[in-house]
């Protein structure tokens, strides 16, 4: 009896087991990883001879009837590529109040194999000449054409090949899903897979009937990925009717929650661009701050999130997608900063590649987090005065309340927890590793996406131009 009493007392004083950290729910529409070209657009791709490999390298997305509303988010790298400069000018020319962030467009042209960055006034002229050739073929003005380019920095865009490619491609532009998929194939450089995503949402039509609206996107980019304001190259389209300013109001915070939460290697590209185009062909009108705008934004975010995850999973040399979800933060801004800091850690990336459940690297990533700069905080929805005050600040954290789980197993709760290391190693041997962090402070949550750091990344980038 005496011995039993001691056992009962021990059980009363034993600390309770920490609650498990489950994956955060994704409250967005379902997404299919396939192309579904929205009404009001035509598309296509061809081989123009820009890529040395001889693979498809020139693509066009064009409207079928009049210009589409367009919104954009661009790189904040100070070495800005010619297509980014041109697209800003053209958006500003078609909608002065947009300041180069939104306007109108009849087409987007994308070239791969040459970034046309750091090429001086000659590179600017080259970009305009290719755009002018497309405008002539489509019967529109050059300022209604936007541009994307990807490839090696410093090389000149081969004009004759670009012009000839445009001349061959425009007559074959098609209103088919396969045509949009061809655009994705043309954008690829070191990508191993085409990135496609589509979501649908039912919205009230002109006669109050429900109309199915399509949101579909295509993206590329698996290296030089640590975006600030945008990432890699992406074109998202919808057949809803949305004013350009409203479209940008939807796009900007979505970019912050999805693409801007993605990191492969810590480098921000010179060419990063996201375009969102709305043709209006469905007849569904979406006004600012309306229930329809909320629903459409959710579909756009679902597509953006899927494309961002696909890009991280296909990172150069990568074998594993890393998702970090942070909860219990003071607010969502803190949570996103923490999640991004964790997936950006080279030490954590290497540990995931080695299937090493080294939770200390997660904890270090949490502690290294900083809020981004003022413009990025404002783009995510923070008021200017608060953004100025919080720029670069440390997120709120109490180490005693911090909890960490790796691949479904709790490993830290204010202090180290005993766990089966071999079992966690086995769980980490998967296409995706989920790292869960909870701050125990408030209701803020956020997520970020990265990939493991492998020998393949070093080999690929050691020989990129040779």
C-alpha positions in Angstrom: 0.0 0.0 0.0 2.8 2.4 0.9 4.6 1.8 -2.4 1.3 2.3 -4.3 0.8 5.6 -2.5 4.1 6.9 -3.7 3.2 5.9 -7.3 -0.1 7.8 -7.0 1.7 10.9 -5.8 4.2 10.8 -8.6 1.4 10.6 -11.1 -0.2 13.7 -9.6 3.0 15.8 -9.8 4.0 14.6 -13.3 3.8 17.5 -15.9 0.9 17.0 -18.3 1.8 15.8 -21.8 1.9 18.8 -24.2 -1.0 18.9 -26.7 -0.1 17.8 -30.2 0.3 20.4 -32.9 -2.0 19.4 -35.8 -1.6 20.9 -39.3 -3.5 24.2 -39.7 -6.6 24.0 -41.8 -6.6 25.5 -45.3 -9.8 27.5 -45.7 -9.6 28.0 -49.4 -11.4 26.6 -52.4 -10.2 23.3 -53.8 -7.5 23.5 -56.5 -6.7 21.2 -59.4 -3.1 21.2 -60.6 -4.1 21.5 -64.3 -4.7 24.2 -66.9 -8.2 25.5 -67.5 -8.0 28.6 -69.7 -10.7 31.1 -68.5 -13.1 32.5 -71.1 -11.9 35.6 -72.9 -8.3 34.5 -73.3 -6.2 32.6 -75.9 -2.7 31.3 -75.5 0.1 29.4 -77.0 3.9 28.7 -77.0 6.6 28.0 -79.6 10.3 27.4 -80.0 12.0 30.6 -81.1 15.6 29.5 -80.5 16.2 31.7 -77.5 17.0 28.7 -75.2 20.3 27.0 -76.2 18.6 23.7 -75.5 16.1 24.1 -78.3 13.2 23.7 -76.0 10.0 25.9 -76.2 10.9 29.4 -75.1 8.3 32.0 -76.3 4.7 32.2 -75.1 1.8 34.6 -75.4 -1.4 35.0 -73.4 -3.8 37.3 -75.2 -7.4 38.5 -74.8 -10.1 37.5 -77.4 -12.1 40.7 -77.2 -10.8 44.0 -75.9 -8.3 44.6 -73.1 -8.3 42.8 -69.8 -7.9 44.5 -66.4 -4.4 43.9 -65.2 -2.7 44.1 -61.8 1.0 43.3 -61.1 3.5 42.9 -58.3 7.1 43.1 -59.2 10.6 42.4 -57.8 12.2 44.8 -55.3 15.7 43.9 -56.4 17.4 47.1 -57.3 18.8 45.5 -60.5 15.5 45.6 -62.4 15.2 43.7 -65.7 14.0 45.3 -68.9 10.6 43.5 -69.0 9.8 44.7 -65.5 10.6 48.3 -66.4 8.6 48.0 -69.6 5.6 46.4 -67.9 5.5 49.2 -65.2 5.5 51.9 -67.9 2.8 50.2 -69.9 0.5 49.7 -66.9 1.0 53.4 -66.0 0.3 54.5 -69.6 -3.1 52.6 -69.6 -4.2 53.6 -66.1 -2.3 56.7 -64.8 -3.7 56.4 -61.3 -2.2 52.9 -61.0 1.4 54.1 -60.8 2.6 51.1 -62.7 0.8 48.6 -60.4 -2.4 48.2 -62.4 -3.9 49.1 -65.8 -5.1 47.3 -69.0 -3.6 44.8 -71.3 -4.3 42.9 -74.5 -1.5 40.4 -74.0 1.5 39.2 -72.0 4.6 37.9 -73.9 7.0 35.7 -72.1 10.5 34.7 -73.3 12.8 32.1 -71.6 16.5 31.6 -72.0 17.5 35.3 -71.6 16.6 37.3 -68.5 17.3 40.6 -70.4 18.5 42.1 -67.0 21.5 44.4 -66.6 21.6 44.9 -70.4 21.4 48.7 -70.4 19.5 50.9 -72.9 20.1 48.3 -75.6 18.2 45.7 -73.6 15.4 48.1 -73.0 15.2 48.7 -76.8 15.3 45.0 -77.5 12.4 44.4 -75.1 10.3 47.1 -76.7 11.0 45.8 -80.2 9.7 42.3 -79.4 6.6 43.8 -77.7 6.0 46.1 -80.7 6.1 43.1 -83.0 3.5 41.3 -80.9 1.3 44.5 -80.8 1.4 44.7 -84.6 0.5 41.0 -85.0 -2.5 41.4 -82.6 -3.6 44.8 -84.0 -3.2 46.7 -80.8 -0.9 49.3 -79.3 2.5 48.4 -77.7 1.5 49.9 -74.3 -1.2 47.3 -74.0 1.4 44.5 -74.0 3.1 43.3 -70.8 6.3 41.2 -70.7 8.1 38.5 -68.8 11.6 37.1 -69.3 13.6 34.5 -67.5 17.1 33.1 -68.0 20.7 34.1 -67.6 21.4 37.7 -66.5 23.4 39.9 -68.8 22.6 38.4 -72.2 20.9 40.3 -75.0 17.5 39.2 -76.2 17.9 37.8 -79.8 15.6 40.2 -81.7 15.2 38.3 -85.0 14.4 35.1 -83.2 11.9 36.9 -81.0 10.2 38.6 -83.9 10.1 35.4 -86.0 8.7 33.5 -83.0 5.9 36.0 -82.6 5.0 35.9 -86.3 4.7 32.1 -86.2 2.9 31.9 -82.9 0.1 34.5 -83.1 -1.9 32.8 -85.8 -1.9 29.6 -83.7 -3.0 31.1 -80.4 -5.9 28.9 -79.1 -8.7 29.1 -76.6 -7.8 25.7 -75.1 -6.4 24.3 -71.9 -3.6 22.7 -73.8 -2.6 26.1 -75.1 -2.2 27.4 -71.5 -0.2 24.3 -70.6 2.1 25.1 -73.5 2.7 28.5 -71.9 3.9 26.8 -68.8 6.3 24.6 -70.8 7.8 27.6 -72.5 8.5 29.4 -69.2 10.5 26.5 -67.8 14.3 26.9 -67.4 15.7 24.8 -64.6 12.2 23.7 -63.7 11.6 20.0 -63.8 7.8 20.3 -63.9 5.2 22.6 -65.4 3.4 24.6 -62.6 -0.4 24.9 -63.2 -3.3 25.5 -60.8 -7.1 26.1 -61.3 -9.9 26.9 -58.9 -13.6 27.7 -59.5 -16.1 29.9 -57.6 -19.8 30.4 -58.2 -20.8 34.1 -58.2 -24.0 36.0 -59.0 -24.3 36.8 -62.7 -25.9 39.8 -64.4 -29.4 38.3 -63.8 -28.6 37.2 -60.3 -28.1 33.6 -61.4 -25.0 31.8 -60.2 -22.2 31.7 -62.8 -19.1 29.5 -62.5 -16.0 31.8 -62.6 -12.6 30.3 -63.4 -9.3 31.3 -61.9 -6.3 29.6 -63.5 -2.6 30.3 -63.2 0.8 29.2 -64.6 4.1 29.8 -63.0 7.8 29.1 -63.2 10.8 29.4 -61.0 12.9 27.0 -58.8 16.0 29.0 -58.2 16.8 32.6 -57.1 13.7 32.3 -55.0 13.5 34.4 -51.8 11.0 37.0 -53.0 10.3 40.5 -51.7 6.9 41.6 -53.0 6.6 39.0 -55.7 8.3 35.9 -56.9 9.6 34.2 -60.0 7.2 34.5 -62.9 3.4 33.9 -62.7 0.3 34.8 -64.7 -3.1 34.2 -63.1 -6.2 34.8 -65.2 -9.9 35.0 -64.4 -13.0 35.5 -66.6 -14.6 37.8 -63.9 -15.1 41.5 -64.6 -13.0 43.5 -62.1 -11.7 47.1 -62.2 -7.9 47.2 -62.3 -7.6 49.0 -58.9 -9.8 46.4 -57.3 -7.8 43.6 -58.9 -4.6 45.0 -57.4 -6.3 45.3 -54.0 -7.0 41.6 -54.2 -3.6 40.6 -55.5 -1.2 42.5 -53.2 -2.0 40.9 -49.8 -2.4 37.5 -51.5 1.2 37.7 -52.8 2.4 38.4 -49.3 0.6 35.4 -47.8 1.7 32.9 -50.6 4.5 33.7 -53.0 6.3 36.0 -50.6 6.3 33.2 -48.0 8.4 31.0 -50.3 12.2 30.5 -50.2 14.4 28.2 -52.0 17.9 29.7 -51.7 17.7 33.2 -50.2 18.1 35.1 -53.5 15.6 37.6 -54.9 15.5 37.6 -58.7 15.9 40.6 -61.0 12.8 39.6 -63.0 10.2 38.5 -60.4 6.7 39.3 -61.6 3.1 38.3 -60.9 0.3 39.3 -63.3 -3.4 39.0 -62.5 -5.7 39.5 -65.5 -9.5 39.7 -65.6 -11.2 39.4 -69.0 -14.8 39.9 -67.9 -16.0 37.3 -70.3 -18.1 35.5 -67.7 -20.4 38.5 -67.3 -19.8 38.4 -63.5 -19.0 41.8 -62.1 -16.9 42.0 -58.9 -17.0 45.3 -57.0 -14.4 46.4 -54.4 -15.1 45.3 -50.8 -18.1 43.1 -51.9 -18.9 39.5 -50.9 -18.1 38.6 -54.5 -14.6 40.2 -54.1 -14.0 38.1 -51.0 -15.0 34.9 -52.8 -12.9 35.7 -55.9 -9.9 36.6 -53.7 -10.2 33.2 -52.0 -10.0 31.4 -55.4 -7.1 33.6 -56.5 -5.3 32.8 -53.2 -5.9 29.1 -53.6 -4.3 29.2 -57.0 -1.4 31.3 -55.8 -0.8 29.0 -52.8 -0.8 26.0 -55.0 1.7 27.5 -57.5 4.0 28.7 -54.7 4.0 25.2 -53.2 4.7 23.6 -56.5 7.6 26.0 -57.1 9.1 25.3 -53.6 8.7 21.5 -54.1 10.5 21.7 -57.5 13.4 23.9 -56.1 16.7 23.3 -57.8 18.1 20.0 -56.6 15.3 19.6 -54.1 13.8 16.3 -52.9 11.5 17.5 -50.2 8.9 20.3 -49.8 9.2 22.0 -46.4 6.1 23.6 -45.0 6.3 25.6 -41.7 3.0 26.6 -40.1 3.1 29.0 -37.2 0.2 29.5 -34.8 -0.3 31.2 -31.4 1.6 34.3 -32.5 0.7 37.9 -31.5 -0.8 38.4 -35.0 -0.6 37.0 -38.5 2.3 39.3 -39.4 4.5 37.9 -36.6 3.4 34.3 -37.5 4.3 34.8 -41.2 7.7 36.3 -40.3 8.5 33.3 -38.1 7.4 30.7 -40.6 9.5 32.3 -43.4 12.5 32.6 -41.1 12.3 28.8 -40.4 12.0 27.7 -44.0 14.8 30.1 -45.1 17.4 28.6 -42.8 20.1 26.8 -44.7 20.9 24.7 -41.7 17.3 23.6 -41.4 17.1 22.9 -45.1 20.2 20.7 -44.9 18.8 18.9 -41.8 15.6 18.1 -43.7 17.7 16.7 -46.5 19.5 14.5 -44.1 16.3 13.5 -42.3 17.7 14.9 -39.1 15.1 16.0 -36.6 17.3 18.7 -35.3 14.7 20.9 -33.6 17.3 23.3 -32.4 17.5 24.7 -36.0 13.8 25.3 -35.9 14.1 27.1 -32.6 16.9 29.2 -34.0 14.9 30.1 -37.0 12.1 31.3 -34.8 14.5 33.4 -32.8 16.1 34.9 -35.9 12.8 36.1 -37.4 12.3 39.8 -38.2 9.3 41.6 -39.6 9.8 42.8 -43.2 10.1 46.4 -44.4 7.4 49.0 -44.4 6.2 48.6 -48.0 5.8 44.8 -47.6 3.8 45.2 -44.3 1.6 47.8 -46.0 1.1 45.5 -49.0 0.0 42.8 -46.6 -2.7 45.1 -45.2 -1.0 46.9 -42.2 -1.7 50.6 -41.8 1.2 52.9 -42.6 1.9 54.2 -39.1 2.0 50.7 -37.6 4.1 49.4 -40.5 6.7 52.1 -39.9 6.8 51.3 -36.2 7.1 47.6 -36.7 9.5 47.4 -39.7 12.4 45.1 -38.9 11.1 44.4 -35.4 11.3 41.1 -33.6 8.1 39.1 -33.4 6.8 38.6 -29.8 8.1 35.4 -28.3 8.2 33.7 -24.9 10.6 30.7 -25.0 8.8 29.0 -22.1 5.6 28.9 -24.2 7.2 27.9 -27.5 6.2 24.5 -28.9 7.7 22.7 -31.9 6.6 19.6 -33.7 8.5 17.9 -36.6 6.7 15.6 -39.0 3.8 15.1 -36.5 5.9 14.5 -33.4 6.3 17.0 -30.5 10.0 17.7 -29.8 10.0 20.9 -27.7 7.6 22.5 -25.3 9.4 25.2 -23.4 12.2 22.6 -22.9 13.3 19.5 -24.8 10.9 16.6 -25.0 11.9 12.9 -25.2 11.0 11.4 -28.6 11.8 8.5 -30.8 14.5 10.0 -33.1 14.4 7.1 -35.5 10.7 7.2 -35.9 10.8 10.9 -36.7 13.6 10.3 -39.2 11.4 7.8 -40.9 8.5 10.2 -40.9 10.7 12.9 -42.5 11.5 10.5 -45.4 8.5 11.9 -47.4 7.8 14.3 -50.3 6.7 16.9 -47.7 7.9 17.6 -44.2 5.6 19.7 -42.0 7.2 21.8 -39.2 4.7 23.1 -36.7 5.5 26.0 -34.4 3.2 27.5 -31.7 4.1 30.6 -29.8 1.4 30.3 -27.2 0.8 34.1 -27.1 -2.1 35.0 -29.3 -4.3 34.1 -32.3 -1.9 34.9 -35.2 -1.1 32.2 -37.7 0.8 31.9 -41.0 2.7 29.5 -43.2 5.8 29.4 -45.4 7.1 27.0 -48.0 10.7 26.0 -48.8 12.7 22.9 -49.8 15.7 20.9 -48.7 19.3 22.0 -49.6 21.0 19.3 -51.5 24.2 18.5 -53.4 22.2 18.9 -56.6 21.6 22.6 -55.9 25.3 23.2 -55.6 26.2 21.3 -58.7 23.5 22.9 -60.8 24.4 26.4 -59.8 28.2 25.9 -60.0 27.8 25.2 -63.7 24.7 27.4 -64.5 26.3 29.4 -67.4 28.8 26.8 -68.6 
